Amino acid sequence: MQHNYTVPLTWRLAGALFCKSRAVELRHRADARFDAWAARRLPEDIQAVICYENAALDTFRAAREQGATTILDAASFHHAWQDAFHDPFESETAHAAITRRKDAEIERADHILTVSDFARESYLDAGVSPDRVTSVPMGADLSWFTPDDGLSIDVSEPFTFLFAGHANRRKGVDVLLRASEQLNRDGLSHQLQFAGGREETLFDTTEAPVELLGYLDRSNLADAFRQADCLVLPSRHDSFGRVVVEAMATGLPVLVSEHVGAKELVREGETGWVVPAEDVPALRKQMRWCLEHRDQLRQMSTVAVRTARGYSWESYRSSVVETIYSVVEGK
């Protein structure tokens, strides 16, 4: 086994020393250098290589010359889908170069693994053949996220909607804040808790009843899930959203947008709800229903836990291995 420490060091230094756009460009260059480094060191007797995007092109070329199967592990959506929803941080020139590289990697991949059916659809929409793309949903370490069977509803406490992750516009936090503000004006008492980092400007002028919990380790995050009434993840685009699995594993119902890959776990009215992305009225309406049916949310706990158990890391590894074997044997 060989390790290359240049890439992780470059990633950390780039983030610490440069602006966002420059840091992104340097990180992509580091990924490309790692790709070239790995390509020169490919064993001659391998049957397949599995690479992440931005660090696959040279390795795929070398692997194909040896007759090995090339598999792209795509952690996010197809780049065309991402570009439709937000502007890139890097310059236009750098972004064009990165896009060309991603397209070349997709072309040289015998198969592509995505983390959700929703992410898979983005590749199909971009023209990739369906038989070249397989969805293998992510998992979570469920040993940390378990239900508290002894927890009872304290109706004296305000209804709590919990958001977990980096609170920014891509995650639809501005939509959530507007929905909460309108509920507040309607006299519907509740609180919004945010666990994780945040885009500061989003919270500068909001009148929503916000409580910022900051970063939580897994133990404290699990406790926050158990004490909340509903997880809300109204993302504009989220290829999966592992917090959905983690929350449901503790028995917490979830309210997500249709642009969250983990929506495939949601059984409408049984484990949670799916609403249109960027739709404040739709989100507000479902949040209001939750506020007015607090007892019914707790009754959803058992089904939520049972559903989440199918998305452990063990299940993920088993599915990935089975898919890889199938791809290699099929070729």
Rosetta blueprint (number, residue, H / E / L):
1 M L
2 Q L
3 H L
4 N L
5 Y L
6 T H
7 V H
8 P H
9 L H
10 T H
11 W H
12 R H
13 L H
14 A H
15 G H
16 A H
17 L H
18 F L
19 C L
20 K H
21 S H
22 R H
23 A H
24 V H
25 E H
26 L H
27 R H
28 H H
29 R H
30 A H
31 D H
32 A H
33 R H
34 F H
35 D H
36 A H
37 W H
38 A H
39 A H
40 R L
41 R L
42 L L
43 P L
44 E L
45 D L
46 I L
47 Q L
48 A E
49 V E
50 I E
51 C E
52 Y E
53 E L
54 N L
55 A L
56 A L
57 L H
58 D H
59 T H
60 F H
61 R H
62 A H
63 A H
64 R H
65 E H
66 Q L
67 G L
68 A L
69 T E
70 T E
71 I E
72 L E
73 D E
74 A L
75 A L
76 S L
77 F L
78 H L
79 H H
80 A H
81 W H
82 Q H
83 D H
84 A L
85 F L
86 H L
87 D L
88 P L
89 F L
90 E L
91 S L
92 E H
93 T H
94 A H
95 H H
96 A H
97 A H
98 I H
99 T H
100 R H
101 R H
102 K H
103 D H
104 A H
105 E H
106 I H
107 E H
108 R H
109 A L
110 D L
111 H E
112 I E
113 L E
114 T E
115 V L
116 S L
117 D H
118 F H
119 A H
120 R H
121 E H
122 S H
123 Y H
124 L H
125 D H
126 A L
127 G L
128 V L
129 S L
130 P H
131 D H
132 R H
133 V E
134 T E
135 S E
136 V L
137 P L
138 M L
139 G L
140 A E
141 D L
142 L L
143 S L
144 W L
145 F L
146 T L
147 P L
148 D L
149 D L
150 G L
151 L L
152 S L
153 I L
154 D L
155 V L
156 S L
157 E L
158 P L
159 F L
160 T E
161 F E
162 L E
163 F E
164 A E
165 G L
166 H L
167 A E
168 N L
169 R L
170 R L
171 K L
172 G L
173 V H
174 D H
175 V H
176 L H
177 L H
178 R H
179 A H
180 S H
181 E H
182 Q H
183 L H
184 N H
185 R H
186 D L
187 G L
188 L L
189 S L
190 H L
191 Q E
192 L E
193 Q E
194 F E
195 A E
196 G L
197 G L
198 R E
199 E L
200 E H
201 T H
202 L H
203 F H
204 D L
205 T L
206 T L
207 E L
208 A L
209 P L
210 V E
211 E E
212 L E
213 L E
214 G E
215 Y L
216 L L
217 D L
218 R H
219 S H
220 N H
221 L H
222 A H
223 D H
224 A H
225 F H
226 R H
227 Q H
228 A L
229 D L
230 C E
231 L E
232 V E
233 L E
234 P L
235 S L
236 R L
237 H L
238 D E
239 S L
240 F L
241 G L
242 R H
243 V H
244 V H
245 V H
246 E H
247 A H
248 M H
249 A H
250 T L
251 G L
252 L L
253 P L
254 V E
255 L E
256 V E
257 S E
258 E L
259 H L
260 V E
261 G H
262 A H
263 K H
264 E H
265 L H
266 V L
267 R L
268 E E
269 G L
270 E L
271 T L
272 G E
273 W E
274 V E
275 V E
276 P L
277 A L
278 E L
279 D L
280 V H
281 P H
282 A H
283 L H
284 R H
285 K H
286 Q H
287 M H
288 R H
289 W H
290 C H
291 L H
292 E H
293 H L
294 R H
295 D H
296 Q H
297 L H
298 R H
299 Q L
300 M L
301 S H
302 T H
303 V H
304 A H
305 V H
306 R H
307 T H
308 A H
309 R H
310 G H
311 Y H
312 S E
313 W H
314 E H
315 S H
316 Y H
317 R H
318 S H
319 S H
320 V H
321 V H
322 E H
323 T H
324 I H
325 Y H
326 S H
327 V H
328 V H
329 E H
330 G H
331 K L
